[in-house]
C-alpha cells in the first residue's frame, strides 16, 4: 500500500511538473505589472502567475505555522496541567482517572 501511495505521489508530481513546463512555454508574452503605486518591469506572463502561486503558498504556510504553534503551545500547557493533576491524585492516594 505504501508503494502505491508513493507511486501515485510521484505520478502527480511529474504531471504537475510537465503541466508547469507546458504552461510556461505557452505563455511567453511580456507584460508589465501595475500595482497602483508602482509598476514592475515587463516579464513573461507565466513568471507573474507562477510567482503569485509561490508567494501565496509562502504566505499560507506562514499563517498556518502561527496557528499550529498556538495549538502546540496549548497542547503542552494542557499536558502539563494533566501531569500536575495526576501527580496530585497519586499523592492523595486516589487511583488514576477517579476524582
Secondary structure, 3 states (H helix, E strand, C coil): CHHHHHHHHHHHHHHHHHHHHHHHHHCCCEEEEECCCCEEEEEEHHHHHHHHHHHHHHHHHHHHHHHHHHHHHHHHHHHHHHHHHHHHHHHHCCCCCCC
